[in-house]
Amino acid sequence: MAEEPIEEEAQRVFDALDAAEAMADPLARARVIGRLLKDQAERNKRFTEYRRQVVMELRAQVPPVPYRKIASELGVSLGTVQDIERGAAKWSSRPKPAAE
């Protein structure tokens, strides 16, 4: 993967968020943060689905791309990739081990 353009794009987003957080006018800063929070809640659903699609496509290949390789490419843990494939959205939705 081309890591540099990805990092540059991510850094631009982080810089914009930092600029919003550093706004001098508290009221303007609160309005911007409120707008960001609302937008991000909606965006998270799409982002989660984009990532899930990639994981599912890689696992559907013959042979399937190994979990560890996917985790490395996405910059997430092995467990996160397994959770994504299983459809578990959060830690809290992971199946609990059976009590002995």
C-alpha positions in Angstrom: 0.0 0.0 0.0 1.1 3.6 -0.6 1.5 4.7 3.0 2.7 8.3 2.4 -0.5 9.7 0.7 -2.6 8.0 3.3 -0.7 9.5 6.1 -0.7 12.9 4.5 -4.5 12.8 4.1 -5.0 11.6 7.6 -2.7 14.4 8.9 -4.7 17.1 7.1 -7.9 15.8 8.8 -6.2 15.8 12.2 -4.8 19.3 11.6 -8.3 20.6 10.8 -9.6 19.0 14.0 -6.8 20.6 16.0 -7.6 24.0 14.5 -11.2 23.7 15.5 -10.2 22.7 19.0 -7.9 25.7 19.2 -10.5 28.3 18.2 -10.2 31.3 20.5 -13.9 32.1 20.6 -15.5 29.5 23.0 -19.0 29.8 21.5 -17.7 29.4 17.9 -15.5 26.5 19.1 -18.5 24.8 20.7 -20.7 25.3 17.6 -18.0 23.7 15.4 -17.4 20.9 17.8 -21.1 20.2 18.0 -21.3 20.1 14.2 -18.3 17.8 14.0 -19.7 15.4 16.6 -23.0 15.2 14.8 -21.4 14.6 11.5 -19.0 12.0 12.9 -21.7 9.9 14.4 -23.3 9.6 11.0 -20.0 9.1 9.3 -18.8 6.3 11.6 -21.5 4.0 10.3 -20.3 4.5 6.7 -16.6 4.2 7.7 -17.3 0.9 9.6 -19.1 -0.5 6.6 -16.2 0.6 4.2 -13.7 -1.2 6.4 -16.0 -4.3 6.8 -16.3 -4.6 3.0 -12.5 -4.6 2.6 -12.1 -7.3 5.2 -14.8 -9.4 3.7 -13.4 -9.0 0.1 -9.9 -10.0 1.3 -11.2 -13.0 3.3 -13.3 -14.1 0.2 -10.2 -14.4 -2.0 -9.0 -17.9 -2.8 -6.9 -18.5 -0.8 -8.2 -16.1 1.9 -5.9 -13.3 2.9 -4.7 -14.2 6.4 -6.1 -12.3 9.4 -2.6 -11.1 10.4 -1.9 -9.7 7.0 -5.2 -7.8 6.9 -4.6 -6.5 10.4 -1.1 -5.3 9.4 -2.5 -3.5 6.3 -5.3 -1.9 8.1 -3.3 -1.0 11.2 -5.6 -2.8 13.6 -5.3 -5.8 15.8 -5.8 -9.4 14.8 -8.9 -9.5 17.1 -10.4 -6.5 15.4 -10.2 -8.1 12.0 -11.8 -11.3 13.4 -14.5 -9.2 15.0 -15.2 -7.4 11.8 -15.5 -10.7 9.9 -17.8 -12.1 12.6 -20.0 -8.9 12.4 -19.1 -7.8 16.0 -19.1 -4.1 16.0 -17.6 -3.5 19.4 -16.0 -5.4 22.2 -19.3 -5.4 24.0 -20.8 -7.4 21.2 -18.1 -10.1 21.3 -19.6 -13.5 22.4 -18.9 -14.2 26.0 -17.0 -17.4 26.8 -19.2 -20.1 28.3 -19.0 -20.3 32.1 -17.5 -23.5 33.4 
